[in-house]
């Protein structure tokens, strides 16, 4: 049986974090608590360790693990083309139960599985997990359970399912959340909720709506007061006082410019102008069918 470290005391916590850090650096797997569920993790840049993680869960490469990070600033080192609404979601809900799927930096040398050029990233709201992450850096972390079985909410659940496949278990007590994170695909112009978890779709939608309102307001052109004529300045179509005084009006042709009855018949109505701007299209959130098959991944 792999060692279990009680992290409820300062001594046990320090010992456990050190042993977990050493294990991850040597390419081994560890189990640690997060704010949602217990997770099984390894160095995100150790391809063999990631393969061992998937094997321990009984999962194939078609279901790559998310990556946990110690700080929101790490995102720009892992992802590219991060949209404004994704940054707003990160600012609002990190650390916390939100996983964002982003375009992966093409220069990164890692193999998380069949990611299609994306990476799912989250910053957990758990100090024990963050302590390990600060020592290691980005970690590939998935829920600490066999695929198809209930997600682990305490260390006993995790150890029962994963056994000796894990080198070190960090016992932080029962998790505070118990619900998996909400996963939002942020690789397109509009977000798509792949799995609704601890965060409801309504709160995610509210943040994105605020971003869209700000973008719409910023896009409206400002009117330059210098472009508008003053009260003393005639418009281009109005004659000046000098022009009016020098205009010759032949008395013999007065009324010649007045429209006749035939002229009135030829007057046509102007085409109606465009209607009021309906504003930006409403944000639609959809759920991926695959998300319904999720077993509670980080």
N, C-alpha and C positions, 0 to 999 in steps of 0.2 A: 504494500500500500504506500502511495506517495505521501510525503509529509504534509500535514495541515497546520498552518500557522494561525494561532489566535491573535487577531490584530486589535483586540479590545483594550490591550494594555500598551503603553509606550514601548516597552521592551520587546513584546511580541510583535508589534507592528514594525519596529525598526529591523528586527531579525527577518521577518517575513518579506518585507520589501526588498531587502538586500538579497535574499535567496531567490526571490522571483526575478529580480533584475539579472542576477547571474545566470539563471536558467534561460531567460529570453535571449540574452547575449550569446549563449552557447547553442542556440537553435532549438530550444525545447519549448514545450507548451506549459502555460500556467492558467489557473482559474482565479478570477478576481471579481469582486462585487462592483456593480455600477449603480446608478440611480434608478435603473429600470429593472434589470435582471442580472443574474450572474453570467459572466462571459468567459469564454475560453479564448486565449489570445497568444500571439507570438509576434516576433519582429515582422513588420509589414514588408521589409525588403529581403527577407530570407525565404526564397522560393520553396526550399525543401520543408521548412517549418510550416508554411502555408499549406502545402500539400498534406502534411501530417495532420494539421488542424481539420481539413476537409475530411480526411480519412477517419479521424476520431469521431466526427459527427455522422459519418456514413453518408457524406454528401459529395456530389461530383463538381467538376470545375465550372459547370454551367450556373452554379449558385455561389459566386465569389463572396467572401466575407466583407463587411464594412471595415472602415479604418477609424480608430479612435485617436484623437489628437489632444495634446495638453493645452492648446491655446488656439484661439480663433485665427491668429496671424499665420498659423501653419497652413491654412487653406491655400494661400497663394503659392506656396511651395509645392502643393500636390495637384492643384487644379488650375485650369485656364478658362478664359472667357466666362468669368463668374458674373451673372447678371445682377443688376441692382436689386431686384426683388429677393434674390438669394442672400445677398449681403444684409438686407433688412431683416430677413428671417433669422439669420445667424445672430445678428445684434440683439434681436428680441428674445430668442429662445435658447441661446448658448450661455453657459453650460446648461444642458437640459435634454429632454427626450425628443430631439429633432435630428433626423438624419437627412442630409441633403445629397442628392446625386448630381455630380458635376462632371464636366469634361476633364479627363486626366491630363496632366502635363506629359507630353509625348517623350520628354527627355528622361523620365524616371526609369530606373532599372529595377523593376519589380515584376512579379507574376502572381497576381491575386486570383487568376482564373480567367474565364471568358467574360471579360468586362465590357467588350465593345467600345473601348476607349473611354470608359467612365470610371468614377470612383465614388463610393458612398462614404460620407465623412460625418463624424459626430464628435462633439466634446461633451463628455459625461459630467454630471453634477454630483460627483462623488470624490471626496478628497483622497481616499486610499487609491482609487484608480488613477487619479491625476498625479499622485506622487510617483507611481510606477511609470506613467507616461512621460513625466518630466525627466526621469532617469533614462528612459529608453528612446523616446521619440514616438513617431506614429506606429501603432500596433494594429495588426489585423485581428479583429475581435468579433466573434459570433456568440450567440447564446449558448450557454454551457449545458447542452442537452444533445442527445441523439436525435437526428432528424425524424420527425413524426411523433416524438414524445414531448410531454409537457416541458416548458422552459423551467430552468432551475431558479427558485426564489431563495434558496439558502444553500450552504455549502454541502449539506448532506445530499440534497437532490442532485447536485452536480457530480459529487464523488460517486454516487451510486450508478450514474449513467456512464461516466467517462473513465473511472478507475485509474489504472496505471498508465493510460495514454497521456496523462498530465503529470508533469514533473513536480510542480508546486501548487498547493491550494492555499489561497489567502481567505481566511474566514473573517468577514466583516459583519457577521450577523445577518438576519433576514433583510432583504432589500426593502427600501422604503416605497418604491413604486409598485412593482409587480406587473406593470403593463409594458409591452415592447414600445420602442420609440416609433414615432410617426415618420414615415419615409416620403420625401417629396422630391420628385424628379425636376431638377432645375436646369436641364440641358437645352430646353427650348425657350421660345419667347414667352410662353405662359407656363406656370407650374402645373405639375400633375401629381396628385397624391397617389402613390403606389400602395401605401398601407396606412390606414388611420389607426394610431395607437394611443399613447398617453396624451397627445395633443389632438384636439378636435379640428375638423376641417374648417369650422367657423372662425377659429382664432387665426389659423393660417391665412384664410381668405381675407380677414380684416387687415392684416399687415400688408398683404399684396395690394389690396385696394388703396391703402394710404400711399403706397409707392406710385401707383398709377395716377392718382389725383395730383401728386407733386409733379410728375412728369408732364401731365396735361397742362398744369399751370405754367410750368417753365417753357412749354412750347408755344404759348400764346405770345404774339408779337407785341412789343411795347409801343405805344403811340408817342412819337416825338413832338412835344409842344411847339417846337420850332417850325414844324411842317404845317401848322394851322395858321391861317391869316388872323391878324389882330383886327380889332374893331375899326381902326383907322386905315387899314390896308385893304384896297379893293381886290376882289378876286380877279382871275384872269378873264372872266366873261363880262365883267362890269367896266364900263368906260370911266375914265377919270373925269374930274370936273373940267379940265381943259379940253378933253375930247368932246364933252357934251356941248361946250360953248362954241366949238368950231364946226359942229356937224351941220351940214346944209340940208334943209328939208324943203324941197320944191313944193310950193303951194299948189301947183297943178296936179301933183300926184299924191296928195294927202288922201289916205284911205285906200291907196292902191295895194298896200300890203295886207289889208284885212282879208281874212278868208271868206270866200263865197260859200253858198250852200253846197256847191260841188266839192269844194275843198274840205268841208266838214265831213262829207260822206267818205272821203279818202283817208281820214284819220284812223289809225289802227291802235288797238290796245297793246301796251307793252307786255312782254312775256312775264309771267309771274316769277319772282325771284326764288332762290332756293329756300327751303323751309329751315326751321331752327336746327342747329347742330345737335344730333342726338347724343353726342358725347362718346366716350370710348366704349367699345363692346364690353358687355359684362364678362367677368372672369368666370370661366367654367372649370370646375375641378372634376376630374374623372378618376376612377379607380381601375387599376390594372387587374385583369382576372387572375393573374399569377399571385397577386398580393393576398388573395383570399386563401391561398394554400400555405401561407406563411405559418411557421410554428413559433414565432416570437423571437426572431433574430434581433440582435442589437440594432 
